Amino acid sequence: MPRITLEVSEELSQQLAQVGDRLPELLALSLQQPAVPAQVYRYILDFLASSPTPEQIAEFKPTPEMQERLRTLLTRSNAGELTPTELKELDEYERIEHLVVMIKAGNLSYLTS
């Protein structure tokens, strides 16, 4: 197994000593990035937590920044230029879109009655 040597502050050294054998696990976890930024999930959760009306649910859409990012990912995908990380991001946006579509579809009966 490779060995890595780091220079760290005294304070960080004390904190690292407290985690002991868990340091490799913690380092691995810290390197994992979510497929999409946390603010995307926060935006959706905040909306749902606001007890939206059926009309607001029907009108719900991504922020302009999310829409721009999706356009970029789709353009790069169509050109065959997505990195593995971008592919994971696009896949997660598709899962989120599917979830929102299901929420909106479940809301249809309230709008049509």
Secondary structure, DSSP 8 states (H G I E B T S, - for coil): ---------HHHHHHHHHHGGGHHHHHHHHH---SS-HHHHHHHHHHHHT---HHHHHH----HHHHHHHHHHHHHHHTT---HHHHHHHHHHHHHHHHHHHHHHHHHHHHH-
